[in-house]
Amino acid sequence: MSNERSEPTEAYEWDELTNRILAEYPVQCVSRTGPLGQKTLHAHEGFELYLCVSGSGFYMVGDRLFPLHAGTLTVIPPHAIHRAYSGSLSSFRRFVLSVDTSYLKLLNDACPTTEPDLLQLLAGERSTAGSHYFLPMPQFGRVQSLLEELEQTLLEKSFLYELTILRIMSEVVFLVVNLEEAAGNDSQPRSADELLVGDVLAYLVAHCQEEIRIEDLLWRFPVSRSRLFGLFKETTGTTIKQFLTEYRLNKAKRLLADTALSITEVASRAGFGDLSHFYGTFRKATGVTPRSYRFQKTQQ
């Protein structure tokens, strides 16, 4: 491997299934009603638009935490790590729209004077972790109707279905980019608990390469130990220790696959201060050593 390969900054499990589906056709839309239960942080090539129709939970995107409830629309750009979670076992209705960037570039080519371009507008200008909107009822109903029509069109593939998909996608993109300009989209009041967990999550991501002690967190966030642990687990579905381990492991995987850094340097940059601990944790999680994992990835 060349030493000139750039080091990625992302840390995630690569979602090969979504990438393969988008490679077959660049627009996919499905409605789901089962309980939320994504177990790992992951990322993929294309954009994802996530409309919550009913239920409640949270969406971790990058280092941000977004509340989910009826009428929220979350836009996740390519390569952004994300995971949805709800502590409730009841049904959670949502639409998941996945769009390959190649399709959006075709839309953008039809609008050559748009500045910034449609991909930048769709990703959102405020954060690399995407955008999150609270839709007023008329917009909520319209987006839901469009996604229902899109899902049905993709299933039936009737005469001129691709033209129908183009019409629907044009309107969806138009609605989303206009939300960026609408007043109040990012001013929805958040509870103190949501703000606290969001701040803790951002701190963990920013300092994942360092040794993070519970005492440091309790000093940085003046709440009791039991409240900090309980609130983080209730909101994200994982413990602070589990989150850090998963995030660091996924960062190590990307470094092993995409750089020529030594195993020792990978362990250090991923936040594992002890090399033997890194080997043990990595092998327990993946079933192979870091060196074997790198070899497997280079053969693919």
N, C-alpha and C positions, 0 to 999 in steps of 0.2 A: 504494500500500500504506500502511496505517496505521502510524504510529510507535508505536502502543500495543501492537503484537504483541510478545509476550514472546520473549526469546532462549532457544533450546533449549540444553541443556548436552550433548546427545548429539553424537557424531560418527560417522556411519556411512553406508553405502550402503543405501538403503531397499529392502527386499525386496518388490517389488510382486507378484511371482508368488505368494508365500505369502499375501500379503494378499488377492489375488483368489481363491485357492483357498478360504480360510477364509470369504470373503464368500459363496461358493456353498454351502458346508456347514461349520458351525463346528467339526467334529472331523475331523481327517485323521491317518491312521497308515500309515506305509510302512516296510517292512524293506529295507535296502540291504546289498549285499555287496561292492561295488567298493572300490578304494582310496580313502582320503580325499584330497581335493584341492581344498578350497574356496580360492579365490584372493583373496577380499576379505572384510574385515570387513563385516558386515551386521546388520540388525535388522528386526523386523517387529512387527505389532500384537499378535498373540496370544502365549500361552505356548508354549514348546517343552520337551518332555521327551525326553531323549536317553539311551537305554539301550545301552551297549556290551556286545555279546554275545561277540565275540572280536576279537583284534587289540590294538594299543596305540598310543597317541599322546597328544596334549594338546588341551585345549579352552581357548581364550582367551575369557573372558566378562568384559566390562567391563575392569577393570584387574587381573583375577585370572587365574591359570593353573591349570587342573585337569588332573591326569593321567587318561588314559583307558585302561581295560583291562577284561577280562571282569568284569561285575558292578558297574560304575560307572553311576550314574544322575545325570544333570545336569539341573537345572531352570533354564531361561532365562526370565526374566520379559519382558513386553512392553517394547520399545524398548531392551533391553540389547544392546550390540554383542557379536558373538560370531563365532568361526571355529574349526572343528576342523581339526587337522592331524596327519598321521602321516608320518614319513620313510620308512616301509616301503611298498613297491609291492605287497605281498601283499594279499589280500582283508581287508576290515575289516567285520565284520558288526555292524549296529546297527539299532535301531528309532528312528524319529523320529516323535513324536506332537506334532501342532500343535493347539492348542485356542484358539478365539476367547474373549475375555473375556466376551462376551455369554452364552455357554453356561455358563461357570463362575458367572456371576451368577445364572442360573436355578437352578443347584444350591445356591447360597448362600441364595437366597430360600426354599428348602425347609428350610433350617436357620437360622431367624431368630435363634436364641439363641446361635449360635456366635460367640465373641469371642476373638481378632480374627476377621474374616470369612475365608472359605475362600480368597479371592484373596490376602490377606495371608499366610495360612499356607502356601499353595502357593509363593509367591514366596520365602519364607524370611525370618526376622526378623533374620538376622545381617548381611546384605549386600544392596545394591541390584544386585549382580552375580549374584544367584540363589544356588542351593544345589547342593552336590555330595555324593553319598553313595556309600559302599562297602557294597553289599548283602550280607548273609549269604546263604548258599546257598538256604535255604527262601524268603526274600523274592525273591531273584534269579529263581528258578524260577517263582515265582508271577507276578511282574511280566512276565516273558517270555511266559508262557502267556496272560496277559490281553491283551498287545499283539498276539500272534499271532491271538487270537480277534477282537480289534477290527479288525485289518486285513482279515481274512476277511469279517467282518460288513459292513464298508464296501464291499467288492467285490461281495458277493452281493446285498445289499439284499433279503433275504427277508422273509417276513411278520413284522411287528412288529419290524423291525430297529432302529428308533429306540429302542424299549424296551430292547433288548439293549445298545445303545450306552450308554444311560443307566445300566444296571446296571454295565457294565464301567467306565465313567468314575467312577462313585461309588466303586467299590472302589479304582481307581488313586489317586484323590484322597485317599481314606482312608489308603492305605498311605503316600503321600508325606508327608502332614501328620504322621503318627505318627513318621516318620523324624526329624523335627525334635526330637522329645522323646527319641528313643533315645540312650542313652549311647554315646559313642565315634565318632559319625558324622564329626566334624570333627577327630578326634585321630589319624587315620591318619598314620603317620610318612611324611614327605617326604624325599627325598634332598637333599643339599646343592645339587646342580645344579638341581633343581626349585625350591628355595627361592630360589636366586640369580636364575634367569630370571624367576620371579614378581616378585621385588623390582625387577628392572630394568624389567619391563613396567609395574609400578605407577608407578615413577619417571617413565618416559617419558610416560605419560598425564597425570600430575599436573603435569608441567612442559612440556607440549607447546607452550604459548604463548611459552616462553622460547627463547633460543638454547641448544641443548644441544650441547656440545662433547664429543668422545671423552675428552679429558683430564678433564673433569668426571666422566664416568662411571667412569673408571679410579680417580679419587680417591675417589668415593663407594663403589665396589665394588672392593676391592683384589684384582683378578685381572689376569692378563696380557691385553694387547690381543688376541692371537690366541685365547686361551681365551674371552674375552667374546664376540668375534665368532662364533667357531665354535659355541659352546654355544647362543647365541641363535638362530642359523640352523638348527641341528640340531633344536631344540625347537619353534620356531614356524613354520619353513618360509619365513622371510623375514629379510632383514637388518635391522639397527637403522635404517639410513637409509631403507630401503623402508617399514618399518612407520611411521616418523614421517611420511614423505611421504604415505602413504595415509591415516593418521589425520587429518593436517592438511587434506588435500584434502576428505575427507568432512565434516569440521567446517565447512569453508568452504562446501560445498554446502548444508548445512543452514541456515547463516546467510544465504546468498543467497536460499534459498527461503522462509525463515520470518521474516525480519526486513527492516527498511528501512534497515539500516546501510549506510553508504557502502562502496564497494569497498575503499578504503584501510583502513577500520576492520575489515572482514571479514578482509582479509589479516593485519592485526595480531593480531586475536583468534584466528585460526586458527594463528598461529605463524610466519607468513611475514614476516620483518622487512623484506624488500626487495620493493617493489611490482612491479617489472619481473620479478623472479624468480617471484613469485606468478602473474603473467599467463602467463609462459612455461610454468611447470609445469602450471598448470590447463589451458591449451589443449592441451598435449601429451597430457594424460591424458584429456580429454573431447572434444577436437576443436572446442570452442567457447570463446569468451572468457567470463570471469565475468559480464559484463553480458548477453551473449546467453543464458547458462544461466539467469540470473534471469528474463529475459523469457519463456523457454520454460516455466519452472515457473509463472509467474503466469498463463499462458494455459491451463494444464491444468485 
